[in-house]
Amino acid sequence: MRKIVALIAMLLLLTGALAEPAEDKVLIDQEGVTLTVNPGYEITPVNGDELSLSFQGVIDNQTDVPIELWLDNPTINEFQVNADVRLVVDDMQVQPGNKAKCEIWFMLSDADVSSYEEIESLETGFKVFDAANYDWLFETDRYILKGDADVRK
């Protein structure tokens, strides 16, 4: 019996080792700015009974100006929702030639949603702001975020 349990455990470990890991998704690769989102999401309580959904990522700024990344018309199930991009560091701007980890979050409560399974559509566009010249650099198409950060335009 011990041999069977050990064999099953070994097969499970081997199967897990052979499974392909989820890949990061590049959402923006334009004009020197790259936004890469890690696979997976997290649902977190906010302000007591409200919930937010977040994706983790990295912003890479290879421009010659400090930039800010903003969400453009974020929606859940066609409801406009409060959402934002927050850098891990206490700054809103990614300096030229630097990278910054970020969190992209959406308020589930704004769409009367309390779990990921209730989300039929989660969409947003992005705007990149030139913080040195107080001007928009560019905006992207809208993205549909589904599953474990399975992203498509």
N, C-alpha and C positions, 0 to 999 in steps of 0.2 A: 504494500500500500504506500509506503514511504517513497518507493522508487517512482510510482505512478504520479504522486503529488509533486515530486521533484522534477519529473519529466514535463508535467503540465506547466509548472512554474518556469522552467527553462524555455519552453515553447512560447509562453506569453512574453517573456523578456526578449527573446529573439524576434518575435513578431513586432514588438514595439520598437526595437532597434532598427528593423528594416523599413518601418513605416516612414514615408516621406514627411519631413517636418513642414509645417505651414510656412509659406513664404511671405516676406514683407511685400507690400504693394506700393508702387510709386504712383502717387496721385498727380503730382505736379513735377514736370521737368521742362522748364521753360525760362528763357531769358536769364539763366544763371541761378535760378531758384529751383530747388528740389524738395518735395515733401514726400517722405516715405512713412507709411503707416504699418505698424506691427500687426501680425494676425491676432485675432481675439478682441474681446471687449470686456468691459467691467461695468456692472450696475452698482451704484453707490447711493445710500440714503443722503439726502441733503435737506437741511432745515426741518428735521423731524420726519414728516410723512411724505415728502417729495422725493423723487428718484431721478438720478441722472445716469446716462449711458456714456461711456467714454472709450476712446481709442487712443493708444499711445503711438507716438511717432517721432520723427526727426526732421527738422527744417535745416537745409544746407543753403547758405547764402554765398554764392560765388559772384555777386555783383560788387560794385564799388561804392554802394550806399547801404546804410542800415535799413532793414525792412521790417514790416509787420505783416502778419498773415491774418486775414479776416475771413469769416464765413459769409457767404452771400445767399440769402433766402433759405436757411435751413428748415426742412419740414420733416415731420413724422406723420405718416398716414394722411398727407396733404394738409395737416395743421401746421401753421407757422409756430416755431418753438424758439425759446430762449436757448442760445448755444454760443460757444466761444472757443477760441484757441488760446491756451495758456502755456507759456513757457515754464519749464521746470525751475529755471532761475527766476529771481524776482526782477524781471525786466520784460518789457513788451517787444523789444526790438532784437533782431538777430544782426549782429554787426558784420560788416563786409569780411568775407573769407572765413567766417565762423559757422559752426553748426550748433543747434540747440535742440534738446529734447523737448517735446511738447505733449500736451494732452488736448484732444479735441472732444468736447463734451456737448451733450444734447439733453435738455430737460424732458424726460419722459412724461412727467406730470402735466406739461402744457398740452399734450395730445391725449390725455386721459388713458395713458398706457402704463402698465405696472410691470411688464415683463418683456423680454426680447421676443418671445413667441407672438405677442400681440402686435408687433410691428409688421405691417404689410409693406411699407415703403419708408426708407430713410434716405433723404436726398439733401445735397448742398452743393453750392458752387464755392469758389474761393476767390478772394481779391488780395493782391499783393500791393502793399503801400510803401512808397519811397519816403521814409521818415526824414531824410535829409532835405528833400525838396518839397515836402508836403503835397505829393501827387501820387496818383495811382500808377503803378508800373503796368499791370495787366490784370485781367480777370479770366477765370477758367470756365469751361462748360460745367454743367451740373453733373454730379456724380451720384450714383445709386450705390449705397452701402448695404450689403446683404450678408447674412450668415456671419461667420467668423472673419469679419473685415474683408469679405469677398467683394472687391470693388470693380465697378465697370462704369464707363461713361454712358 
